[in-house]
């Protein structure tokens, strides 16, 4: 019977299946040779430490017997390290081996929201776009069943925020809702703002690969979702006849949504719609991270330290 990571309790023996997220090299320690690797399922991620004896070759062979994305059976003991769950496997008292039969649905985290409801909200925004060229662009994408199949499934990240199936649609819709609310206070192009928000991360449809894990693909590694997304939008916009000035401004929103050049933005935001999309993107991503940490932390203390966010208040 599958035991999920969110169900693990410190001190219990575990015998269950997990997907391999990453592996670290074999190294020596006081009693022999060891290695660590990360595993995941649809409820979270945990690091596993294998503590071997003095036979380095035996430990190395075990290390080499499985790879990233493999589903493996782990027999070990659950512990806590720095307020996070861990699993320890001690040679002779635990084991790790490849699994041949498993349910793929056990290993991919999914959005906790109703995807049909999210899609309905997104399409309502699409239908509400007044500019004919921008509405034609949005319909060419979001009314295309093949594109929507990938968009509904895509994650928004590997780790930090919305790192689950459906995460991209959830995040994109949140960003659009945030900018539309903020936009009421300013004189701006609400159609351009809405479309820019919904399309700012569209390149993530191609950036990530989904197997039993979420990981960056070759194109994502070499080009990144900002460049990929701008290219996707530009090609589709030209096909539907979007005017050049509007396309240029939409491209800028996508290219500048990371805000600063050192954060991967080819351009910094230079007009109000672009700056609102940038900050809404940051706001939703950060809020999602805080929410995830608060849900996953097992500590009874009122705070926990996160390497990306620093101190996080839990109460």
C-alpha positions in Angstrom: 0.0 0.0 0.0 1.4 3.4 -1.0 2.4 5.6 1.9 2.5 9.3 0.9 5.1 11.8 2.1 2.5 14.0 3.8 1.5 11.0 5.9 5.0 10.2 7.1 5.6 10.5 10.9 9.0 10.7 12.7 10.2 7.3 14.1 8.0 5.1 11.9 9.3 2.4 9.6 8.5 3.1 5.9 8.1 0.6 3.0 6.7 2.4 0.0 7.3 3.7 -3.5 8.7 7.1 -4.5 10.0 8.8 -7.6 13.7 9.8 -7.7 14.1 13.6 -8.0 17.9 13.8 -7.8 21.0 12.0 -6.6 24.2 13.1 -4.9 27.6 11.4 -5.3 28.8 8.7 -2.9 31.1 10.0 -0.1 32.7 8.7 3.0 31.6 9.1 6.5 32.8 7.8 9.9 31.4 4.3 9.5 31.9 3.8 5.8 30.3 5.1 2.6 27.0 6.9 2.1 24.9 8.9 -0.5 21.8 11.0 -0.5 19.0 11.4 -3.0 15.7 13.2 -3.2 12.4 11.5 -3.7 8.9 12.8 -4.3 5.3 11.9 -4.8 2.2 13.9 -5.4 2.1 15.2 -1.8 5.7 16.5 -1.5 9.4 15.8 -1.5 11.8 14.3 1.0 15.6 13.6 1.1 16.8 10.1 1.7 20.2 9.1 3.2 21.7 5.7 2.5 24.2 4.8 5.2 26.5 2.0 4.0 29.4 0.0 5.4 33.0 -0.1 4.4 32.5 -1.8 1.0 32.7 1.2 -1.3 32.0 -0.8 -4.4 28.8 -2.2 -3.0 27.5 1.2 -2.1 28.5 2.6 -5.5 26.8 -0.2 -7.3 23.6 0.5 -5.3 23.9 4.2 -6.1 24.2 3.4 -9.8 21.3 0.9 -9.9 18.7 3.7 -10.2 18.5 7.1 -11.8 16.4 10.3 -11.9 12.7 9.7 -12.7 12.9 6.0 -11.7 10.2 4.8 -9.3 11.9 3.0 -6.4 10.9 1.0 -3.3 12.3 2.4 -0.1 12.5 0.6 3.2 13.8 2.8 6.0 13.0 4.9 9.0 11.5 8.4 9.0 13.2 11.2 10.9 13.2 15.0 11.3 16.2 17.2 10.4 15.9 21.0 10.7 12.1 20.8 11.0 11.8 18.8 7.8 11.1 15.1 7.2 13.9 12.8 6.1 14.3 9.1 5.5 17.3 7.1 6.6 18.3 3.7 5.1 20.9 1.7 7.1 22.7 -1.1 5.3 21.4 -4.4 6.5 18.3 -2.8 8.2 16.7 -1.2 5.2 16.8 -1.3 1.4 16.3 0.6 -1.9 15.3 -1.1 -5.2 13.7 -0.2 -8.5 9.9 -0.8 -8.8 8.4 -2.2 -11.9 4.7 -1.8 -11.2 3.3 1.5 -10.0 0.5 4.0 -10.5 1.9 7.2 -12.2 -0.9 9.3 -10.6 0.8 8.7 -7.2 3.9 10.7 -8.1 2.7 13.9 -9.8 1.4 16.7 -7.5 -1.8 18.4 -8.8 -3.5 21.7 -8.2 -5.9 21.6 -5.4 -8.3 23.7 -7.3 -11.0 22.7 -9.8 -9.3 22.9 -13.2 -12.6 23.1 -15.1 -13.6 26.1 -12.9 -10.3 27.8 -13.5 -10.6 27.2 -17.3 -14.1 28.7 -17.2 -12.8 31.8 -15.4 -9.9 32.1 -17.9 -12.2 31.8 -20.9 -14.5 34.5 -19.4 -11.5 36.8 -19.3 -10.7 35.9 -22.9 -14.3 36.6 -24.1 -14.2 39.9 -22.2 -11.2 41.3 -24.2 -12.6 44.2 -26.3 -9.7 44.6 -28.7 -10.4 42.4 -31.7 -6.8 41.6 -32.5 -6.0 40.6 -28.9 -9.2 38.6 -28.6 -8.4 36.8 -31.8 -4.9 36.0 -30.4 -6.3 34.7 -27.1 -9.0 32.6 -28.9 -6.3 31.1 -31.2 -4.5 29.8 -28.1 -7.1 29.2 -25.4 -9.9 27.9 -27.7 -7.4 25.4 -29.2 -8.1 22.1 -27.5 -4.6 20.8 -28.1 -3.0 23.9 -26.6 -5.3 23.9 -23.7 -4.5 20.3 -22.9 -0.9 21.2 -22.4 -1.7 24.5 -20.7 -4.0 22.8 -18.1 -1.3 20.2 -17.3 1.8 22.4 -17.2 3.4 23.4 -13.9 4.6 26.9 -13.2 7.9 25.8 -11.6 9.9 22.8 -10.5 10.2 23.8 -6.8 9.4 27.3 -5.6 5.8 28.2 -6.6 2.9 26.4 -8.2 5.2 23.4 -8.8 2.4 21.0 -9.7 0.2 19.9 -12.6 -2.2 22.8 -13.3 0.2 25.2 -11.6 0.6 27.3 -14.7 -3.1 28.0 -15.3 -3.6 28.6 -11.6 -0.7 31.1 -11.4 -1.6 32.8 -14.7 -5.2 33.4 -13.7 -4.1 34.7 -10.3 -1.8 37.2 -11.9 -4.5 38.3 -14.3 -6.9 38.8 -11.4 -4.4 40.8 -9.4 -3.5 43.1 -12.2 -7.1 43.7 -13.1 -7.9 44.7 -9.6 -4.8 47.0 -9.3 -5.5 48.4 -12.8 -8.8 50.0 -11.6 -6.7 52.7 -9.9 -4.9 53.8 -13.0 -5.5 54.9 -16.6 -4.3 52.1 -18.7 -5.1 49.5 -21.4 -7.1 46.9 -19.5 -7.1 44.5 -22.6 -3.4 44.6 -23.0 -2.9 44.2 -19.2 -5.2 41.2 -19.0 -3.7 39.5 -22.1 -0.1 40.2 -20.9 -0.9 38.7 -17.5 -2.4 35.5 -18.9 0.4 35.1 -21.4 3.5 36.2 -19.4 4.5 32.6 -18.5 3.2 30.8 -21.6 6.6 29.6 -22.5 6.5 27.2 -19.5 4.2 25.0 -21.6 7.5 24.0 -23.4 10.1 24.8 -20.7 9.2 21.9 -18.4 9.0 18.1 -19.0 6.6 16.0 -16.9 7.4 12.4 -16.3 7.1 11.0 -12.8 8.7 14.3 -11.8 8.6 17.9 -13.0 12.0 18.9 -14.5 13.4 21.4 -17.0 13.7 20.2 -20.5 16.6 20.8 -22.9 14.9 23.7 -24.7 14.0 25.2 -21.3 17.5 24.9 -20.1 19.1 26.5 -23.2 16.5 29.2 -24.0 14.2 29.7 -21.0 10.5 30.3 -20.8 10.7 34.1 -21.3 12.3 33.8 -24.8 10.2 30.7 -25.7 7.0 32.4 -24.6 7.6 35.7 -26.5 8.4 33.7 -29.6 5.2 31.6 -29.3 3.1 34.7 -28.8 4.8 36.5 -31.7 4.2 33.6 -34.1 0.5 33.3 -33.2 -0.1 37.0 -33.2 1.3 37.4 -36.7 -0.9 34.5 -37.8 -4.1 36.2 -36.6 -3.0 39.7 -37.8 -2.4 41.5 -34.6 -1.2 45.0 -35.3 2.5 45.7 -34.9 2.3 48.3 -32.1 0.1 46.1 -29.9 2.3 43.1 -30.5 5.4 45.1 -29.6 3.9 46.2 -26.3 2.7 42.6 -25.6 6.2 41.3 -26.3 7.7 43.8 -23.9 5.4 42.7 -21.1 6.5 39.1 -21.6 10.2 39.9 -22.0 10.2 42.2 -18.9 8.1 40.3 -16.4 11.1 39.2 -14.4 11.7 42.8 -13.7 15.5 43.0 -13.5 18.2 41.9 -16.0 19.9 39.8 -13.3 16.7 37.9 -12.8 16.6 36.8 -16.4 14.6 39.7 -17.9 15.9 40.7 -21.4 14.3 44.1 -20.7 13.2 46.0 -17.6 9.5 47.1 -17.6 9.1 50.5 -19.2 5.3 51.2 -19.0 2.5 50.8 -16.5 0.9 47.5 -17.8 4.4 45.9 -17.8 5.3 46.9 -14.3 1.9 45.8 -12.9 2.4 42.3 -14.5 5.9 42.1 -13.1 4.8 42.9 -9.5 1.7 40.7 -9.7 3.8 37.8 -10.9 6.2 38.4 -7.9 3.3 38.8 -5.5 1.5 35.6 -6.5 4.8 33.6 -6.6 5.9 34.7 -3.1 2.4 34.2 -1.5 2.3 30.7 -2.9 5.7 29.9 -1.4 4.7 31.2 2.0 1.5 29.1 1.8 3.4 26.0 0.8 5.9 26.3 3.6 3.2 26.9 6.2 1.4 23.7 5.0 4.5 21.5 4.9 6.3 22.5 8.0 6.0 20.1 10.9 7.6 22.3 13.6 5.5 23.4 16.6 7.6 26.5 16.8 6.1 29.8 15.7 8.6 30.2 12.8 10.8 28.3 10.5 13.8 29.3 8.3 13.6 28.9 4.6 16.7 29.3 2.4 14.8 31.3 -0.2 12.5 33.4 2.0 14.4 33.6 5.3 12.3 33.5 8.5 8.7 32.5 7.9 6.1 33.1 10.6 3.8 30.2 11.0 1.1 31.1 13.4 
